[in-house]
């Protein structure tokens, strides 16, 4: 698998409280915010990695997941399914514009495979 970037996903019961903890108490710098202004997801810098703190009433809550950006989600999910890796959700384009497919590791940890389409803002030069 050719992983282009990655992050750890944290789905707390109270995202705003956890975001405040990581931002204000630990002092982590914000990489980006996304989603609705009243309950955004926040991605923090973790040295050479990233931590996304999001979720809530309308999203997944609880647990930990891995976010792995790959070049072709459909091809990776097909390859992994052929290797008998559990596919939790087939690839689809999400409302936020990313293509995601979900698998699990042998212990049930969710791994989100992500493809950034050419027209997505993450692909644009931010300078």
MMTF fields as JSON, N, C-alpha, C and O atoms, coordinates in Angstrom:
{
  "mmtfVersion": "1.0.0",
  "mmtfProducer": "UNKNOWN",
  "numBonds": 507,
  "numAtoms": 508,
  "numGroups": 127,
  "numChains": 1,
  "numModels": 1,
  "chainsPerModel": [1],
  "groupsPerChain": [127],
  "chainIdList": ["A"],
  "bondAtomList": [4, 2, 8, 6, 12, 10, 16, 14, 20, 18, 24, 22, 28, 26, 32, 30, 36, 34, 40, 38, 44, 42, 48, 46, 52, 50, 56, 54, 60, 58, 64, 62, 68, 66, 72, 70, 76, 74, 80, 78, 84, 82, 88, 86, 92, 90, 96, 94, 100, 98, 104, 102, 108, 106, 112, 110, 116, 114, 120, 118, 124, 122, 128, 126, 132, 130, 136, 134, 140, 138, 144, 142, 148, 146, 152, 150, 156, 154, 160, 158, 164, 162, 168, 166, 172, 170, 176, 174, 180, 178, 184, 182, 188, 186, 192, 190, 196, 194, 200, 198, 204, 202, 208, 206, 212, 210, 216, 214, 220, 218, 224, 222, 228, 226, 232, 230, 236, 234, 240, 238, 244, 242, 248, 246, 252, 250, 256, 254, 260, 258, 264, 262, 268, 266, 272, 270, 276, 274, 280, 278, 284, 282, 288, 286, 292, 290, 296, 294, 300, 298, 304, 302, 308, 306, 312, 310, 316, 314, 320, 318, 324, 322, 328, 326, 332, 330, 336, 334, 340, 338, 344, 342, 348, 346, 352, 350, 356, 354, 360, 358, 364, 362, 368, 366, 372, 370, 376, 374, 380, 378, 384, 382, 388, 386, 392, 390, 396, 394, 400, 398, 404, 402, 408, 406, 412, 410, 416, 414, 420, 418, 424, 422, 428, 426, 432, 430, 436, 434, 440, 438, 444, 442, 448, 446, 452, 450, 456, 454, 460, 458, 464, 462, 468, 466, 472, 470, 476, 474, 480, 478, 484, 482, 488, 486, 492, 490, 496, 494, 500, 498, 504, 502],
  "bondOrderList": [1, 1, 1, 1, 1, 1, 1, 1, 1, 1, 1, 1, 1, 1, 1, 1, 1, 1, 1, 1, 1, 1, 1, 1, 1, 1, 1, 1, 1, 1, 1, 1, 1, 1, 1, 1, 1, 1, 1, 1, 1, 1, 1, 1, 1, 1, 1, 1, 1, 1, 1, 1, 1, 1, 1, 1, 1, 1, 1, 1, 1, 1, 1, 1, 1, 1, 1, 1, 1, 1, 1, 1, 1, 1, 1, 1, 1, 1, 1, 1, 1, 1, 1, 1, 1, 1, 1, 1, 1, 1, 1, 1, 1, 1, 1, 1, 1, 1, 1, 1, 1, 1, 1, 1, 1, 1, 1, 1, 1, 1, 1, 1, 1, 1, 1, 1, 1, 1, 1, 1, 1, 1, 1, 1, 1, 1],
  "groupList": [{"groupName": "UNK", "atomNameList": ["N", "CA", "C", "O"], "elementList": ["N", "C", "C", "O"], "formalChargeList": [0, 0, 0, 0], "bondAtomList": [1, 0, 2, 1, 3, 2], "bondOrderList": [1, 1, 2], "singleLetterCode": "X", "chemCompType": "L-PEPTIDE LINKING"}],
  "groupTypeList": [0, 0, 0, 0, 0, 0, 0, 0, 0, 0, 0, 0, 0, 0, 0, 0, 0, 0, 0, 0, 0, 0, 0, 0, 0, 0, 0, 0, 0, 0, 0, 0, 0, 0, 0, 0, 0, 0, 0, 0, 0, 0, 0, 0, 0, 0, 0, 0, 0, 0, 0, 0, 0, 0, 0, 0, 0, 0, 0, 0, 0, 0, 0, 0, 0, 0, 0, 0, 0, 0, 0, 0, 0, 0, 0, 0, 0, 0, 0, 0, 0, 0, 0, 0, 0, 0, 0, 0, 0, 0, 0, 0, 0, 0, 0, 0, 0, 0, 0, 0, 0, 0, 0, 0, 0, 0, 0, 0, 0, 0, 0, 0, 0, 0, 0, 0, 0, 0, 0, 0, 0, 0, 0, 0, 0, 0, 0],
  "groupIdList": [1, 2, 3, 4, 5, 6, 7, 8, 9, 10, 11, 12, 13, 14, 15, 16, 17, 18, 19, 20, 21, 22, 23, 24, 25, 26, 27, 28, 29, 30, 31, 32, 33, 34, 35, 36, 37, 38, 39, 40, 41, 42, 43, 44, 45, 46, 47, 48, 49, 50, 51, 52, 53, 54, 55, 56, 57, 58, 59, 60, 61, 62, 63, 64, 65, 66, 67, 68, 69, 70, 71, 72, 73, 74, 75, 76, 77, 78, 79, 80, 81, 82, 83, 84, 85, 86, 87, 88, 89, 90, 91, 92, 93, 94, 95, 96, 97, 98, 99, 100, 101, 102, 103, 104, 105, 106, 107, 108, 109, 110, 111, 112, 113, 114, 115, 116, 117, 118, 119, 120, 121, 122, 123, 124, 125, 126, 127],
  "secStructList": [7, 7, 3, 3, 3, 3, 3, 3, 3, 3, 7, 7, 1, 1, 2, 2, 2, 2, 2, 2, 0, 0, 0, 0, 0, 1, 7, 7, 7, 3, 3, 3, 3, 3, 1, 7, 4, 4, 4, 7, 3, 3, 3, 3, 3, 3, 6, 6, 3, 3, 3, 3, 3, 7, 7, 7, 6, 6, 1, 7, 7, 1, 1, 3, 3, 3, 3, 3, 3, 3, 1, 7, 2, 2, 2, 2, 2, 2, 2, 2, 2, 2, 6, 6, 7, 7, 3, 3, 3, 3, 3, 3, 3, 7, 6, 6, 1, 7, 3, 3, 3, 3, 3, 3, 7, 6, 6, 7, 7, 3, 3, 3, 3, 3, 3, 7, 7, 6, 6, 1, 4, 4, 4, 1, 7, 7, 7],
  "xCoordList": [0.853, 0.0, 0.895, 1.851, 0.578, 1.322, 0.577, -0.343, 0.965, 0.293, 0.902, 2.114, 0.039, 0.484, 0.513, 1.388, -0.431, -0.445, -1.314, -1.994, -1.285, -2.07, -2.401, -1.837, -3.339, -3.666, -4.362, -4.878, -4.376, -5.114, -6.444, -6.476, -7.555, -8.885, -9.356, -9.35, -9.759, -10.305, -11.757, -12.061, -12.662, -14.099, -14.601, -15.146, -14.429, -14.818, -16.322, -17.028, -16.798, -18.213, -18.574, -19.724, -17.605, -17.832, -16.709, -15.697, -16.878, -15.803, -15.31, -14.104, -16.215, -15.798, -14.886, -13.877, -15.241, -14.412, -13.043, -12.023, -13.013, -11.737, -10.907, -9.688, -11.548, -10.818, -10.184, -9.032, -10.933, -10.388, -9.202, -8.211, -9.29, -8.187, -6.929, -5.864, -7.046, -5.871, -5.327, -4.114, -6.222, -5.801, -5.286, -4.187, -6.087, -5.8, -4.962, -4.152, -5.134, -4.39, -3.058, -2.0, -3.117, -1.866, -1.131, 0.09, -1.873, -1.251, -0.908, 0.011, -1.64, -1.362, -1.824, -2.878, -1.025, -1.374, -2.427, -2.42, -3.33, -4.39, -3.859, -3.32, -4.02, -3.656, -4.797, -4.569, -6.04, -7.203, -8.475, -8.502, -9.53, -10.872, -11.751, -11.487, -12.806, -13.708, -15.085, -15.246, -16.073, -17.432, -18.205, -17.776, -19.356, -20.228, -19.585, -18.906, -19.793, -19.18, -19.572, -18.784, -20.79, -21.225, -20.646, -20.681, -20.113, -19.481, -18.419, -18.557, -17.362, -16.348, -15.491, -15.337, -14.944, -13.881, -12.581, -12.448, -11.633, -10.353, -9.23, -9.235, -8.268, -7.082, -5.902, -5.634, -5.202, -4.059, -2.752, -2.701, -1.706, -0.365, 0.118, -0.079, 0.751, 1.361, 2.806, 3.163, 3.615, 4.981, 4.948, 4.547, 5.363, 5.333, 3.995, 3.876, 2.992, 1.688, 0.569, 0.805, -0.66, -1.85, -2.855, -2.95, -3.608, -4.676, -5.953, -6.03, -6.963, -8.272, -9.205, -9.367, -9.826, -10.805, -12.137, -12.335, -13.056, -14.352, -15.363, -15.036, -16.582, -17.652, -18.758, -18.855, -19.58, -20.673, -21.981, -22.003, -23.078, -24.399, -24.693, -25.357, -24.21, -24.504, -23.361, -23.475, -22.263, -21.111, -20.717, -21.338, -19.677, -19.232, -18.671, -17.986, -18.969, -18.488, -17.816, -18.287, -16.732, -16.058, -14.981, -15.144, -13.89, -12.852, -11.827, -11.781, -11.016, -9.862, -9.861, -10.288, -9.383, -9.285, -8.037, -7.458, -7.634, -6.521, -7.07, -8.002, -6.489, -6.872, -5.664, -4.617, -5.795, -4.677, -5.065, -5.984, -4.362, -4.617, -3.867, -2.665, -4.606, -4.026, -4.375, -5.219, -3.724, -3.967, -5.304, -5.968, -5.71, -6.91, -7.618, -7.245, -8.639, -9.344, -9.999, -9.896, -10.663, -11.368, -10.397, -10.697, -9.243, -8.256, -7.727, -7.564, -7.459, -6.941, -7.982, -7.657, -9.235, -10.285, -10.467, -10.629, -10.443, -10.567, -9.398, -9.595, -8.188, -7.01, -7.098, -6.819, -7.486, -7.564, -8.708, -8.562, -9.835, -10.951, -10.527, -10.896, -9.752, -9.26, -8.314, -8.172, -7.666, -6.774, -7.537, -6.928, -8.872, -9.767, -9.74, -10.033, -9.391, -9.477, -10.947, -11.57, -11.511, -12.916, -13.129, -12.46, -14.072, -14.458, -15.734, -16.774, -15.644, -16.781, -17.711, -18.933, -17.111, -17.913, -17.178, -15.998, -17.883, -17.309, -17.004, -17.624, -16.059, -15.71, -16.9, -17.694, -16.994, -18.002, -17.531, -16.738, -18.028, -17.689, -18.543, -19.769, -17.872, -18.551, -19.041, -18.574, -19.985, -20.467, -19.342, -19.471, -18.251, -17.136, -16.168, -15.132, -16.503, -15.753, -14.675, -14.14, -14.336, -13.316, -13.963, -15.135, -13.218, -13.672, -13.119, -11.909, -14.003, -13.584, -14.096, -15.216, -13.273, -13.639, -13.105, -12.01, -13.856, -13.458, -13.165, -13.905, -12.077, -11.697, -11.403, -11.432, -11.12, -10.681, -9.441, -9.206, -8.656, -7.493, -7.953, -9.136, -7.054, -7.471, -8.104, -8.842, -7.832, -8.439, -9.701, -10.288, -10.124, -11.336, -11.121, -12.092, -9.872, -9.607, -9.982, -9.533, -10.806, -11.24, -10.094, -9.388, -9.921, -8.942, -9.717, -10.356, -9.649, -10.336, -9.339, -8.348, -9.609, -8.784, -9.4, -10.593, -8.594, -9.092, -8.38, -7.162, -9.181, -8.648, -9.089, -10.264, -8.146, -8.462, -8.644, -7.667, -9.893, -10.121, -9.401, -9.118, -9.111, -8.378, -9.049, -8.358, -10.387, -11.089, -11.298, -11.939, -10.777, -10.977, -10.04, -8.911, -10.49, -9.635, -8.305, -7.343, -8.234, -6.958, -5.893, -4.703, -6.298, -5.356, -4.885, -3.915, -5.548, -5.2, -4.045, -3.891, -3.239, -2.108, -2.677, -3.432, -2.332, -2.882, -2.11, -2.455, -1.05, -0.284, -1.027, -0.519],
  "yCoordList": [-1.175, 0.0, 1.233, 1.321, 2.172, 3.423, 4.488, 5.116, 4.702, 5.671, 7.049, 7.236, 8.014, 9.368, 10.256, 11.113, 10.063, 10.775, 9.965, 9.025, 10.336, 9.586, 10.479, 11.56, 9.994, 10.659, 9.674, 8.652, 9.981, 9.21, 9.923, 11.145, 9.164, 9.731, 9.425, 8.269, 10.442, 10.293, 10.726, 11.836, 9.859, 10.141, 10.231, 9.257, 11.379, 11.513, 11.719, 12.05, 11.515, 11.723, 13.204, 13.556, 14.076, 15.525, 16.171, 16.585, 16.261, 16.778, 18.17, 18.414, 19.086, 20.447, 20.434, 21.138, 19.64, 19.54, 18.962, 19.469, 17.903, 17.297, 18.219, 18.292, 18.919, 19.871, 20.959, 21.334, 21.465, 22.483, 21.926, 22.629, 20.669, 20.057, 19.996, 20.442, 19.451, 19.307, 20.657, 20.824, 21.632, 22.957, 23.818, 24.369, 23.931, 24.91, 24.369, 25.105, 23.109, 22.545, 21.967, 22.314, 21.077, 20.526, 21.533, 21.468, 22.459, 23.48, 23.025, 23.567, 22.02, 21.56, 22.604, 23.218, 22.798, 23.736, 23.112, 21.905, 23.952, 23.499, 23.442, 24.42, 22.276, 22.094, 22.587, 23.326, 22.164, 22.628, 22.315, 21.442, 23.04, 22.768, 22.463, 22.939, 21.668, 21.307, 21.051, 20.87, 21.036, 20.734, 21.975, 23.094, 21.779, 22.908, 23.819, 23.336, 25.127, 26.073, 25.844, 26.131, 25.327, 25.128, 23.87, 23.737, 22.941, 21.745, 21.213, 20.117, 21.996, 21.573, 20.419, 20.221, 19.673, 18.735, 19.524, 20.483, 19.134, 19.834, 18.818, 17.757, 19.165, 18.339, 19.097, 20.24, 18.453, 19.056, 18.47, 17.32, 19.273, 18.776, 17.948, 18.333, 16.808, 15.959, 15.679, 14.526, 16.684, 16.471, 16.023, 16.79, 14.792, 14.259, 13.631, 13.036, 13.74, 13.148, 14.137, 15.304, 13.657, 14.477, 13.74, 12.514, 14.496, 13.967, 14.693, 15.916, 13.953, 14.543, 14.251, 13.095, 15.294, 15.156, 15.627, 16.82, 14.68, 15.019, 13.96, 13.006, 14.137, 13.199, 13.937, 15.16, 13.227, 13.862, 13.171, 12.027, 13.872, 13.247, 12.675, 11.645, 13.328, 12.865, 12.068, 11.583, 11.926, 11.208, 10.08, 9.864, 9.355, 8.253, 8.774, 9.796, 8.063, 8.446, 7.243, 6.114, 7.482, 6.43, 5.759, 5.489, 5.501, 4.722, 5.518, 6.748, 4.744, 5.256, 4.619, 3.476, 5.357, 4.819, 5.388, 6.363, 4.772, 5.271, 5.802, 5.234, 6.889, 7.535, 7.445, 8.014, 6.732, 6.543, 7.027, 6.492, 8.039, 8.526, 7.643, 7.413, 7.154, 6.311, 6.91, 7.8, 6.419, 6.944, 6.5, 7.276, 5.243, 4.675, 3.799, 2.644, 4.358, 3.637, 2.364, 1.31, 2.447, 1.267, 0.115, -1.035, 0.421, -0.631, -1.233, -2.449, -0.402, -0.911, -1.757, -2.817, -1.298, -2.07, -3.417, -4.441, -3.425, -4.692, -5.619, -6.815, -5.077, -5.888, -6.474, -7.655, -5.644, -6.088, -7.086, -8.046, -6.866, -7.819, -9.182, -10.214, -9.184, -10.449, -11.149, -12.372, -10.36, -10.921, -11.24, -11.51, -11.207, -11.555, -10.549, -10.901, -9.304, -8.236, -7.809, -7.59, -7.687, -7.276, -5.865, -4.919, -5.736, -4.432, -4.013, -4.657, -2.937, -2.443, -1.617, -1.674, -0.85, -0.035, 0.126, 0.478, -0.133, 0.022, 1.501, 2.377, 1.784, 3.172, 3.971, 3.486, 5.204, 6.134, 7.557, 7.816, 8.459, 9.877, 10.433, 10.324, 11.034, 11.592, 13.011, 13.641, 13.533, 14.896, 15.946, 17.01, 15.655, 16.592, 16.435, 17.097, 15.56, 15.484, 14.427, 14.204, 13.774, 12.72, 11.377, 11.158, 10.494, 9.133, 8.281, 8.254, 7.585, 6.785, 5.359, 5.125, 4.419, 3.03, 2.602, 3.012, 1.785, 1.409, -0.08, -0.904, -0.41, -1.789, -1.887, -0.878, -3.095, -3.25, -4.122, -4.956, -3.905, -4.766, -6.003, -6.108, -6.942, -8.176, -7.953, -8.816, -6.805, -6.52, -5.676, -5.299, -5.376, -4.595, -3.088, -2.335, -2.632, -1.202, -0.747, -1.329, 0.294, 0.787, 1.524, 2.316, 1.254, 1.945, 2.583, 1.896, 3.895, 4.651, 4.894, 5.601, 4.302, 4.535, 5.704, 5.692, 6.713, 7.971, 8.287, 8.153, 8.712, 9.216, 10.674, 10.99, 11.552, 12.965, 13.209, 13.188, 13.442, 13.669, 14.931, 15.837, 14.975, 16.126, 17.474, 18.49, 17.513, 18.787, 19.175, 20.19, 18.4, 18.677, 19.791, 19.883, 20.646, 21.737, 21.28, 22.048, 20.046, 19.573, 19.441, 19.405, 19.37, 19.24, 20.601, 20.674, 21.658, 22.979, 23.565, 23.32, 24.342, 25.042, 26.099, 26.967, 26.041, 26.944, 28.248, 29.079, 28.435, 29.676, 30.856, 31.976],
  "zCoordList": [0.0, 0.0, 0.0, 0.771, -0.864, -0.974, -0.179, -0.703, 1.091, 1.957, 1.717, 1.832, 1.379, 1.07, 2.309, 2.435, 3.221, 4.496, 5.446, 5.033, 6.719, 7.697, 8.878, 9.048, 9.696, 10.953, 11.866, 11.414, 13.143, 14.137, 14.327, 14.47, 14.33, 14.532, 15.942, 16.365, 16.662, 18.002, 17.959, 17.522, 18.409, 18.391, 19.829, 20.348, 20.482, 21.891, 22.057, 21.104, 23.287, 23.584, 23.567, 23.305, 23.843, 23.823, 23.004, 23.569, 21.673, 20.828, 21.219, 21.207, 21.565, 21.921, 23.155, 23.193, 24.148, 25.357, 25.019, 25.487, 24.209, 23.844, 22.964, 23.122, 22.043, 21.201, 22.061, 21.842, 23.039, 23.945, 24.721, 24.924, 25.156, 25.886, 25.022, 25.448, 23.819, 22.962, 22.504, 22.381, 22.247, 21.792, 22.95, 22.878, 24.021, 25.07, 26.221, 26.785, 26.579, 27.694, 27.216, 27.74, 26.208, 25.678, 24.797, 24.66, 24.203, 23.372, 21.966, 21.353, 21.431, 20.069, 19.061, 19.225, 18.02, 16.96, 16.05, 15.81, 15.546, 14.651, 13.226, 12.708, 12.6, 11.192, 10.298, 9.341, 10.622, 9.873, 10.63, 11.497, 10.29, 10.79, 9.598, 8.494, 9.808, 8.729, 9.301, 10.508, 8.43, 8.856, 9.237, 8.955, 9.886, 10.227, 11.273, 12.179, 11.155, 12.09, 13.555, 14.457, 13.797, 15.179, 15.821, 17.045, 15.018, 15.595, 14.629, 14.085, 14.423, 13.453, 13.968, 15.173, 13.026, 13.351, 13.332, 12.572, 14.155, 14.222, 14.063, 14.687, 13.214, 13.019, 13.617, 13.245, 14.543, 15.229, 14.708, 14.272, 14.758, 14.475, 15.661, 16.814, 15.376, 16.403, 15.995, 15.752, 15.919, 15.45, 14.007, 13.132, 13.739, 12.379, 12.023, 10.952, 12.871, 12.606, 12.829, 13.142, 12.664, 12.841, 13.711, 13.659, 14.516, 15.354, 14.983, 15.108, 14.525, 14.227, 15.385, 15.775, 15.943, 17.02, 16.455, 16.228, 16.227, 15.644, 16.044, 16.75, 15.591, 15.92, 16.62, 16.516, 17.321, 18.039, 17.739, 17.285, 17.996, 17.878, 16.491, 16.379, 15.44, 14.088, 13.484, 12.358, 14.211, 13.68, 14.596, 15.636, 14.206, 15.054, 16.376, 16.413, 17.448, 18.776, 19.399, 19.26, 20.075, 20.814, 19.994, 18.804, 20.657, 20.02, 19.254, 19.272, 18.588, 17.875, 16.498, 16.335, 15.512, 14.154, 13.497, 13.975, 12.405, 11.607, 10.294, 9.726, 9.817, 8.558, 7.653, 7.959, 6.536, 5.621, 4.231, 3.61, 3.752, 2.403, 1.412, 1.545, 0.413, -0.627, -1.989, -2.086, -3.027, -4.374, -4.954, -5.641, -4.683, -5.296, -4.262, -4.054, -3.622, -2.557, -3.093, -2.467, -4.228, -4.749, -5.0, -4.677, -5.573, -5.849, -4.547, -4.453, -3.552, -2.274, -1.559, -1.025, -1.543, -0.877, -1.581, -0.918, -2.901, -3.639, -3.324, -3.107, -3.297, -2.997, -1.592, -1.388, -0.626, 0.761, 0.967, 1.724, 0.305, 0.405, -0.128, 0.432, -1.212, -1.768, -0.798, -0.828, 0.066, 1.085, 2.373, 3.408, 2.304, 3.41, 4.56, 5.702, 4.258, 5.252, 5.325, 4.287, 6.534, 6.642, 6.1, 6.518, 5.164, 4.618, 5.339, 5.207, 6.094, 6.87, 5.988, 6.125, 5.081, 4.168, 2.856, 2.831, 1.761, 0.429, 0.161, 0.766, -0.737, -1.039, -1.572, -2.378, -1.095, -1.608, -1.354, -0.449, -2.159, -1.986, -0.861, -0.878, 0.122, 1.283, 1.0, 0.051, 1.814, 1.607, 1.65, 1.044, 2.354, 2.44, 1.265, 1.223, 0.309, -0.936, -1.028, -2.115, 0.051, 0.012, -0.33, -0.023, -0.953, -1.194, -0.058, 0.168, 0.659, 1.806, 1.686, 1.231, 2.094, 2.274, 3.63, 4.014, 4.366, 5.719, 5.797, 5.26, 6.472, 6.749, 8.243, 8.948, 8.728, 10.113, 10.159, 9.285, 11.204, 11.427, 12.198, 12.523, 12.501, 13.191, 14.56, 15.036, 15.212, 16.511, 16.393, 17.406, 15.169, 14.969, 14.911, 14.853, 14.926, 14.822, 13.416, 12.428, 13.33, 12.031, 11.347, 11.972, 10.072, 9.24, 8.097, 7.3, 8.031, 6.992, 5.866, 6.044, 4.707, 3.526, 2.777, 2.474, 2.477, 1.922, 0.619, 0.499, -0.357, -1.622, -1.749, -1.565, -2.062, -2.245, -3.749, -4.498, -4.199, -5.626, -6.113, -5.329, -7.405, -7.949, -7.706, -7.622, -7.589, -7.416, -5.948, -5.676, -5.005, -3.579, -3.106, -3.587, -2.166, -1.661, -1.056, -1.044, -0.555, -0.01, -1.095, -0.784, -2.354, -3.461, -3.971, -4.726, -3.576, -4.084, -3.301, -2.104, -3.999, -3.372, -2.429, -2.866, -1.158, -0.145, 0.009, 0.849, -0.811, -0.668, -1.193, -1.146]
}
